[in-house]
């Protein structure tokens, strides 16, 4: 982990984030559209994109708190989290588990870690430093 001032808070936020993602993937779908079939057709089209985007954001989140040499651990951990999600979805009757969801998760993780390596990694340390400098009255541009 990076030398964060609030490392414990970041860890708690990370656990909460993972739990929210897990809950969101396990709750029954809410029918917003008047026509359920239209919603299901829309959802099937965007399901893999939702998986990929979620895991891009998770990879960037964790890359913000860990050193670059730990990115491979983040990747493995998030793939295992994706497998856990699919295993849990297999246990409920109103969700379906699909291998292609894990492929979409892995693609999202790859993109997220690539973005982190391109410069977004360590964002939480920079954010903490920015807040600390503002609090101290020092301007960092």
Secondary structure in CASP SS format (residue, H / E / C, confidence):
PFRMAT SS
TARGET T0000
AUTHOR 0000-0000-0000
METHOD secondary structure of the structure
MODEL  1
X C 1.00
X C 1.00
X C 1.00
X C 1.00
X C 1.00
X C 1.00
X H 1.00
X H 1.00
X H 1.00
X H 1.00
X H 1.00
X H 1.00
X H 1.00
X H 1.00
X H 1.00
X H 1.00
X H 1.00
X H 1.00
X H 1.00
X H 1.00
X H 1.00
X H 1.00
X H 1.00
X H 1.00
X H 1.00
X H 1.00
X C 1.00
X C 1.00
X C 1.00
X C 1.00
X C 1.00
X C 1.00
X C 1.00
X C 1.00
X C 1.00
X H 1.00
X H 1.00
X H 1.00
X H 1.00
X H 1.00
X H 1.00
X H 1.00
X H 1.00
X H 1.00
X H 1.00
X H 1.00
X H 1.00
X H 1.00
X H 1.00
X H 1.00
X H 1.00
X H 1.00
X H 1.00
X H 1.00
X H 1.00
X H 1.00
X H 1.00
X H 1.00
X H 1.00
X H 1.00
X H 1.00
X H 1.00
X H 1.00
X C 1.00
X C 1.00
X C 1.00
X C 1.00
X H 1.00
X H 1.00
X H 1.00
X H 1.00
X H 1.00
X H 1.00
X H 1.00
X H 1.00
X H 1.00
X H 1.00
X H 1.00
X H 1.00
X H 1.00
X H 1.00
X H 1.00
X H 1.00
X H 1.00
X H 1.00
X H 1.00
X H 1.00
X H 1.00
X H 1.00
X H 1.00
X H 1.00
X C 1.00
X C 1.00
X C 1.00
X C 1.00
X C 1.00
X C 1.00
X C 1.00
X H 1.00
X H 1.00
X H 1.00
X H 1.00
X H 1.00
X H 1.00
X H 1.00
X H 1.00
X H 1.00
X H 1.00
X H 1.00
X H 1.00
X H 1.00
X H 1.00
X H 1.00
X H 1.00
X H 1.00
X H 1.00
X H 1.00
X H 1.00
X H 1.00
X H 1.00
X C 1.00
X C 1.00
X H 1.00
X H 1.00
X H 1.00
X H 1.00
X H 1.00
X H 1.00
X H 1.00
X H 1.00
X H 1.00
X H 1.00
X H 1.00
X H 1.00
X H 1.00
X H 1.00
X C 1.00
X C 1.00
X C 1.00
X C 1.00
X C 1.00
END
